[in-house]
Amino acid sequence: MALYELLLPKMGESVAEATVIKWLKAPGEMVEAEDAVVEIATDKVDSDVASPVKGKLVAQLFKEDEVAQVGTVIATIETEPDGQQAETPKPVAAQPIQPEKVLVKEASEEKVPVKEALPENLPGLELLQPKPTVPSPVKDSIRFYSPLVRSIAAQENIKQEELDQISGTGAEGRLTKDDLLLYLQNKKSSAHTSNPPKPTETATEKTPVKEALQPESKPSPRVAATVSAGDEVIEMDRMRKMIAEHMTSSKEIAAHVTSFIETDVTNLVLWREKHKLTFEKREGEKITFTPIFVEAVAKALKAMPMVNVSLNGTQIIKKKNINIGMATALPNGNLIVPVIKNADQLNLLGLTKSVNDLAVRARNNKLKPEEVKDGTFTITNIGSFGNIMGTPIINQPQVAILAIGVIRKKPAVIETETGDMIAIRHLMYLSLSYDHRIVDGSLGGMFLKKVSDELENWDSRREI
């Protein structure tokens, strides 16, 4: 009998870990090739891990609700002997996202360096080279660092060697964002106290040296909410915890600025009213405003590519593809952002079908991992909830997000050849939140105006 190690597969460039949600096969149960063994969840999407081999599940190496890193062994399967195959092949997709590590068989044996896949977008990552001396415990185990921790380390010029020496309070000693920020604060305090200002002396008194050496005060911890009689305490589910962390990190990382513009979409509304029934009868699905908004944003991004960027430390990455994510509310109250890839290359019919398909499968939890990654810009339609405007939080590592308000009939001043007049028009607000570290007010304002112009100058004679 041979033992096959089932690895947690790579599920996208930015996905480094997953939570075990539910085991679909129990120890001792037979597994067919391509059978789903375990259900996992990432911050992007839920999916199953299938076995590429036939055999009996021997061990589950992670419990439900535990977090596993990409490339780690999550289960072992006992396979049938095969005379034509000396050993069971490893799955191609399961490439660990780790730097070079060292395997130590025995204390007296030499270390064997193993090259493994590295994510290209992690700043400050350096390979740990094997040395002939006995390694320290920190070097023996490859430590995982989240993209946020690595981004902060790169901005503060913290090298890999220094990062490895910082104590972590996370699971299995993992270095959290708070650990790194506390380390940086203490480091700055130490640098300040090592060269304190000389105490000022007068003829009658001296400033105590001890007082001059006092470190800077630490920020006060967050105040815990009190629970009163009759209050209901609801624990966050996994997705809500991830959303909370992602949104908080974005506010801490990016310099958020929001610009607003009012847009007259009367021609667009009348055009849709004219064509929606014919389109639904012909295509079997509805045409909403969302694909029209996506088309307008894609045209604006193509005209102003410096909004279609991301930031890696001090490097601005100008994206080749225009991949637009659309925030989608889920029945359980959470949200997910499926991505329309190469949106600028699709016509309005293609965008409509893509938007409808992704929205339906998002609400039914049927999205694939690759359909929620690699977005370069995000839109959120807050108008579907009756909101007129909002200040959305940027979806990192993007630099801008567009909120679309509700369309309302309002009186407006119309300029004509014979003079100004008041008419009933269909008006809406667009609000663009952008990262002021990269996008200045002029670029953000011009981009928002470009999207507005695309919608206001809609061709009423257009066919679909």
C-alpha positions in Angstrom: 0.0 0.0 0.0 1.1 3.6 -0.7 0.1 6.7 1.1 -0.9 9.7 -1.0 -0.6 13.2 0.6 -3.5 15.4 -0.4 -2.3 19.0 -0.5 -4.3 22.2 -0.2 -4.1 23.5 -3.8 -3.2 26.9 -5.0 -6.4 28.9 -5.5 -5.2 32.2 -6.9 -2.2 34.5 -6.7 -3.5 36.4 -3.6 -4.9 33.4 -1.7 -2.4 32.0 0.8 -4.7 30.1 3.2 -8.1 28.5 3.6 -10.5 27.4 6.4 -11.6 23.8 6.6 -15.4 24.1 6.6 -16.6 20.5 6.4 -15.1 17.1 5.7 -17.0 15.3 3.0 -15.2 11.9 3.6 -14.6 10.3 6.9 -11.4 8.3 7.9 -11.7 4.7 6.6 -14.1 5.8 3.8 -13.3 4.9 0.2 -12.5 7.7 -2.1 -12.9 7.6 -5.9 -10.7 9.7 -8.2 -12.2 13.3 -8.5 -14.4 12.7 -5.4 -14.7 15.9 -3.3 -12.9 15.2 0.1 -13.3 18.4 2.0 -15.1 21.7 1.7 -12.9 24.8 2.2 -13.4 28.5 2.3 -11.1 31.4 1.5 -11.7 35.2 1.8 -12.7 35.0 -1.9 -15.0 32.0 -2.3 -16.0 28.5 -1.0 -15.0 25.4 -2.9 -14.2 21.7 -2.7 -10.9 19.9 -2.8 -11.1 16.7 -4.8 -8.8 13.7 -4.6 -6.9 12.9 -7.9 -6.4 9.3 -6.8 -8.6 6.3 -5.7 -8.1 4.9 -2.3 -9.1 4.9 1.4 -9.0 8.1 3.5 -6.6 7.4 6.3 -6.3 10.7 8.2 -7.7 14.2 8.4 -4.9 16.5 9.4 -7.0 19.6 10.0 -10.2 19.9 12.1 -13.2 21.8 10.9 -12.8 25.6 11.3 -9.0 25.3 11.4 -6.9 27.3 8.9 -4.5 25.6 6.5 -1.8 27.2 4.4 -1.7 26.6 0.6 0.6 23.7 -0.1 0.3 21.9 3.2 -0.9 18.3 3.6 -4.5 18.3 4.7 -5.2 14.5 4.4 -3.6 11.2 3.6 -5.1 8.6 1.3 -4.1 4.9 1.1 -3.9 3.9 -2.5 -4.0 0.5 -4.2 -0.6 -0.9 -5.3 0.3 -0.3 -8.9 3.0 -2.3 -10.5 3.5 0.3 -13.2 3.8 3.2 -10.8 6.5 3.2 -8.1 5.0 6.1 -6.2 1.9 8.3 -6.3 2.3 11.5 -8.3 1.7 14.8 -6.6 -1.2 17.0 -7.9 0.1 19.7 -10.3 -2.2 22.5 -9.0 -1.0 22.2 -5.4 2.1 24.3 -5.4 2.9 25.8 -1.9 3.2 29.5 -1.6 6.3 29.5 0.5 9.9 30.6 0.2 12.8 28.1 0.0 12.7 26.0 3.1 15.0 23.4 4.7 14.1 19.8 5.4 15.9 18.2 8.4 15.8 14.4 8.5 18.1 13.8 11.5 20.3 16.1 13.6 23.4 14.5 12.1 22.2 14.6 8.5 22.6 17.4 5.9 19.8 19.7 5.1 18.2 19.3 1.7 17.0 22.7 0.2 13.6 22.5 -1.5 12.6 25.1 -4.1 9.0 26.0 -4.0 6.7 28.5 -5.7 6.9 32.1 -4.7 4.2 34.7 -5.1 5.5 37.5 -7.2 3.7 40.3 -5.5 4.9 40.0 -1.9 7.3 42.8 -1.2 10.5 42.3 0.9 10.5 38.5 0.3 14.0 37.0 0.4 15.0 33.4 0.0 16.4 31.7 3.2 19.6 30.0 2.1 20.6 26.8 3.8 23.6 27.0 6.1 25.9 24.3 7.4 25.2 25.3 11.0 22.3 24.0 13.0 19.4 26.4 12.3 17.5 28.3 14.9 13.8 27.3 15.6 12.7 30.3 13.6 14.6 29.3 10.5 13.5 25.6 10.7 9.8 26.4 10.3 8.8 28.6 7.4 6.7 31.4 8.8 3.6 32.7 7.0 3.2 36.4 6.6 -0.1 37.9 5.3 0.1 40.4 2.4 -0.9 43.2 4.7 2.1 42.4 7.1 4.5 42.2 4.1 3.1 45.5 2.7 3.7 47.3 6.1 7.2 45.7 6.4 8.1 46.9 2.9 7.0 50.4 3.6 9.0 50.5 6.8 12.1 48.9 5.1 12.0 45.9 7.4 14.2 43.1 5.9 13.2 39.4 6.0 15.8 38.6 8.7 14.4 41.3 11.0 10.8 40.2 10.3 11.6 36.7 11.3 12.8 37.8 14.7 9.6 39.6 15.7 7.5 37.7 18.2 4.0 36.9 17.0 0.7 36.4 19.0 -1.3 34.8 16.2 -2.0 31.1 15.7 1.2 29.0 15.9 3.2 32.2 16.5 2.0 33.9 13.4 3.0 37.6 13.2 -0.2 39.7 13.1 -0.6 43.3 11.9 -1.0 44.5 15.5 2.3 42.7 16.5 4.2 44.5 13.7 2.7 47.9 14.5 3.6 47.4 18.2 7.1 46.4 17.2 7.5 49.5 15.0 6.1 51.8 17.8 8.5 50.3 20.3 11.4 50.6 17.8 10.7 54.3 17.3 10.3 54.8 21.1 13.7 53.1 21.6 15.3 55.3 19.0 13.8 58.4 20.6 15.0 57.4 24.1 18.5 56.5 23.0 19.1 60.1 22.1 17.0 62.1 24.6 17.0 65.9 24.6 19.4 67.4 27.1 17.5 68.6 30.2 17.2 72.3 30.5 19.0 73.7 33.6 18.2 77.0 35.4 19.8 78.6 38.4 17.2 77.2 40.7 16.1 73.8 39.2 16.9 71.0 36.8 14.6 68.9 34.7 14.8 65.3 35.9 16.5 63.0 33.4 14.0 60.2 34.2 11.2 62.4 33.0 13.0 63.1 29.7 13.4 59.4 29.1 9.8 58.5 29.4 8.6 56.6 26.2 5.7 57.8 24.1 2.3 56.8 25.4 0.7 53.8 23.7 -2.7 54.2 22.0 -5.5 53.2 24.3 -7.1 49.8 23.5 -10.5 49.7 21.8 -13.4 50.0 24.3 -15.3 46.7 24.6 -19.1 46.9 24.2 -21.2 46.2 27.2 -23.9 43.6 27.2 -27.1 44.3 29.0 -30.0 42.0 30.1 -32.1 41.1 27.1 -29.3 41.8 24.5 -28.7 39.2 21.9 -25.0 38.3 21.2 -24.4 37.0 17.7 -21.0 35.6 16.8 -19.6 36.7 13.4 -19.5 34.0 10.8 -16.3 33.3 8.9 -17.1 35.5 5.9 -18.2 38.5 8.1 -14.9 38.3 10.0 -13.0 38.3 6.7 -15.0 41.3 5.4 -14.4 43.2 8.7 -10.6 42.6 8.5 -10.5 43.5 4.8 -12.4 46.7 5.2 -10.5 47.8 8.4 -7.1 47.1 6.6 -8.2 49.2 3.6 -9.0 52.2 5.8 -5.7 51.8 7.6 -3.7 51.4 4.4 -5.2 53.8 1.9 -5.8 57.6 2.0 -9.5 57.6 1.2 -11.0 60.6 -0.6 -14.5 60.6 -2.1 -15.8 62.8 -5.0 -19.4 63.2 -6.1 -21.2 64.1 -9.3 -24.9 64.3 -10.3 -25.7 62.7 -13.6 -28.7 63.1 -15.9 -29.5 59.6 -17.2 -32.9 60.4 -18.8 -31.9 59.2 -22.3 -30.5 56.0 -20.8 -33.6 55.3 -18.8 -36.0 55.9 -21.7 -33.8 53.7 -24.0 -33.9 50.8 -21.5 -37.6 51.1 -21.1 -38.0 50.9 -24.9 -35.8 47.8 -25.3 -36.1 45.7 -22.1 -39.1 43.6 -23.1 -37.8 42.8 -26.5 -34.4 41.9 -25.1 -35.9 39.6 -22.5 -38.1 37.9 -25.0 -35.1 37.4 -27.4 -32.4 36.5 -24.9 -34.4 35.0 -22.1 -33.0 37.3 -19.4 -33.4 40.9 -18.3 -31.1 43.8 -19.1 -30.4 45.9 -16.0 -28.5 49.1 -15.5 -25.4 47.3 -14.1 -23.9 46.2 -17.5 -24.4 49.7 -18.8 -22.5 51.1 -15.8 -19.7 48.5 -16.3 -19.4 49.5 -19.9 -19.1 53.2 -18.9 -16.4 52.4 -16.3 -14.5 50.3 -18.7 -14.3 53.1 -21.3 -13.2 55.6 -18.6 -10.5 53.2 -17.4 -9.2 52.8 -20.9 -9.1 56.5 -21.3 -7.4 57.1 -17.9 -5.3 54.0 -17.2 -3.6 55.5 -14.1 -6.9 54.7 -12.2 -6.5 51.0 -13.3 -3.5 50.5 -11.1 -2.5 48.9 -7.7 0.2 49.9 -5.2 3.0 47.5 -4.1 5.1 49.4 -1.5 6.4 52.4 -3.5 5.8 50.7 -6.8 2.7 51.6 -8.9 1.6 48.6 -11.0 -0.2 49.7 -14.1 -2.6 46.9 -15.0 -2.8 45.6 -18.6 -6.3 44.1 -18.2 -9.5 45.9 -17.2 -11.2 43.5 -14.8 -14.2 45.1 -13.1 -15.6 43.6 -9.9 -19.3 44.2 -8.9 -20.2 44.0 -5.2 -23.0 41.6 -4.8 -25.2 41.2 -1.7 -25.8 37.6 -0.6 -29.0 36.3 1.0 -27.3 35.9 4.4 -26.4 39.6 4.5 -22.7 39.2 3.5 -21.3 40.3 0.2 -18.9 39.0 -2.5 -17.3 40.6 -5.5 -17.3 38.5 -8.7 -15.1 39.9 -11.4 -15.9 40.5 -15.1 -12.6 39.8 -16.8 -11.5 42.0 -19.8 -14.7 44.0 -19.5 -13.5 46.5 -22.1 -13.4 43.7 -24.7 -17.1 42.7 -24.3 -20.0 44.4 -26.1 -23.2 45.3 -24.1 -24.8 42.0 -24.9 -21.8 40.1 -23.6 -21.6 42.3 -20.5 -25.3 41.7 -19.8 -25.0 37.9 -19.9 -21.8 38.0 -17.8 -23.3 40.2 -15.2 -26.5 38.2 -14.9 -24.6 34.9 -14.8 -22.2 36.0 -12.1 -24.9 37.6 -10.0 -27.1 34.5 -10.0 -24.2 32.1 -9.2 -22.9 34.4 -6.5 -26.2 34.3 -4.6 -26.3 30.5 -5.0 -22.7 30.1 -3.8 -21.7 28.6 -7.1 -18.8 30.9 -8.0 -15.3 29.4 -8.9 -12.2 30.8 -7.2 -10.9 32.3 -10.4 -14.1 34.3 -10.7 -13.5 36.4 -7.6 -9.9 37.4 -8.1 -7.7 39.7 -10.2 -10.1 42.6 -10.1 -8.6 46.0 -11.0 -11.6 48.2 -10.2 -14.9 47.7 -8.3 -18.4 49.1 -8.6 -21.2 48.9 -5.9 -24.8 49.7 -6.7 -26.1 51.2 -3.5 -29.1 52.6 -5.5 -30.7 49.1 -5.4 -31.3 49.8 -1.7 -32.8 53.2 -2.3 -29.6 55.1 -1.3 -28.8 58.3 -3.1 -25.0 58.4 -2.5 -22.3 56.8 -0.4 -18.6 56.8 0.5 -17.5 53.2 -0.3 -14.3 51.6 1.0 -11.6 50.7 -1.6 -11.3 47.0 -2.3 -7.5 46.5 -1.8 -5.2 46.3 -3.6 -7.2 48.4 -6.0 -7.1 52.2 -5.8 -10.7 53.2 -6.5 -14.3 52.1 -6.2 -17.5 53.6 -7.7 -20.8 53.8 -5.8 -23.9 54.2 -7.9 -26.9 55.9 -6.3 -30.6 55.4 -6.9 -32.2 57.0 -10.1 -34.9 59.5 -9.2 -37.2 61.8 -11.1 -36.4 65.4 -10.1 -37.0 68.9 -11.6 -34.0 70.2 -13.3 -33.0 73.3 -15.3 -32.6 72.4 -19.0 -30.7 74.8 -21.4 -32.3 75.1 -24.8 -31.8 77.4 -27.8 -34.8 79.4 -26.8 -33.7 79.8 -23.2 -33.6 77.8 -19.9 -36.6 75.7 -18.8 -37.5 73.4 -15.9 -38.2 69.8 -16.8 -38.6 66.4 -15.0 -35.4 64.4 -15.5 -34.0 61.1 -14.3 -31.0 62.1 -12.1 -28.6 60.1 -10.0 -25.4 60.6 -8.0 -22.1 58.8 -8.6 -19.5 58.8 -5.9 -15.9 57.7 -6.4 -13.6 56.8 -3.5 -10.0 56.7 -4.4 -6.6 56.3 -2.8 -5.0 59.8 -2.6 -1.5 58.3 -2.3 -1.8 57.5 -6.0 -4.9 59.2 -7.5 -4.9 63.0 -7.0 -8.1 65.0 -6.9 -7.7 66.2 -10.5 -7.4 62.6 -11.9 -10.2 61.3 -9.6 -12.5 64.2 -10.6 -11.8 63.8 -14.3 -12.3 60.1 -14.2 -15.7 60.5 -12.4 -16.7 63.1 -15.0 -15.8 60.8 -17.8 -18.0 58.0 -16.4 -20.8 60.6 -16.0 -20.4 61.8 -19.6 -20.6 58.3 -20.9 -24.0 57.8 -19.2 -25.4 61.3 -20.0 -24.5 61.1 -23.7 -26.2 57.8 -24.2 -27.3 57.2 -27.8 -31.0 56.7 -27.8 -30.8 55.0 -31.3 -28.5 52.3 -30.1 -29.4 48.7 -30.8 -28.6 45.7 -28.7 
